[in-house]
């Protein structure tokens, strides 16, 4: 049994925000103020160096809550946000900054560090889903999606590979070295983003990870631009992807 | 001076449809019943074996007219629709059917036949644009887009490469052999569709054509599925692409 504790609640512009911990891991749940009963749920995972309430997380959640009427939840990843950083976190972060300063490839460090974090985070996300499905307004009968880019993909691909309750997922911008083996076990519809001029992830690496998904229905969105230049309109595309696969039409105001 | 003759006009569900000929080439112009003044214009080109009023053309046009308030025009390609077929058309079509029946690659025949048709069609599209910009409700000050997949790309890529009035284009599903050289001269924003399991165009060929565009802003949409299985939602994506680049917000009823 998971220890799920609500720690704060507020409502702004029609969105209910609830802070919680699940087995001590801090997270946030956003829900529509009305009509939330048994609405679909989307689990998000944030990018490296960010946290559960980073504007990328709260902004995507606002789309999903307002336009689709979904519940949306995010956890702080290990070593991120309100969670303690271990000596291992400090060492790997220092190695990443040193590589960046020296103009050396970041990939090998990010791949191994994210793999380490994913091994910790996957059971945390499973416990999160167990706990959220105990809430009467969510329950076990609604569809569940997953949305994570960058480090969110490093956590999400092994999570979705092992989690039959996830029925659609948006991933992107990571290397195939560790993740392709997990992706081969994923068969649900996938939308995958990559940047054509990514200075860290080569085109071949990005395409290899997309290719690895066993999903009969998968879409790849490539955009010109560097690693951090993923266009804002891909957020709206992901929202429409979830609306197609999890149900409930995108709101006219989208 | 081009000979532009209106031959029929009707209005259905808020869309005005006008048949015309420009220098004898038959075409159709769809416009919103109200608010059409100096609205953006999108030129479409149809796929091989189809014609200007094929449901793919009228369906896409209905989105652009209703959701964005644009004018949309299409010509019958040489040897297609209401236009006469030459001996050369008959010979190439027979060669294509023979290759298909024998299970031989269609690419070499399609590439050379579409190149032949494009050389005829490009000046026809230029004359079309000249003529439409003479209409008081279109004029020369509004932005102009181009949308053509399959043979529409074979015509559109050389047309847009030579036509500075086109400011955004949607292409897809063709080979790079002839078109990559033209694509290198295109710098306007491009959205490009390819099918990941296309039985005629290999992934490498599709990616090579996308790569060739010189556009600073370009997006590639890859979907699982065979040549004819381009998902319907790519139509809506293209409409949003034009709304971003030609102006006028996508209608809430989209």
Interface residues (C-beta under 8 A of the other chain):
Chain A: X196 X207 X210 X215 X216 X217 X218 X219 X220 X221 X222 X223 X224 X231 X233 X236 X237 X240 X244 X252 X253
Chain B: X196 X207 X210 X215 X216 X217 X218 X219 X220 X221 X222 X223 X224 X231 X233 X236 X237 X240 X244 X252 X253
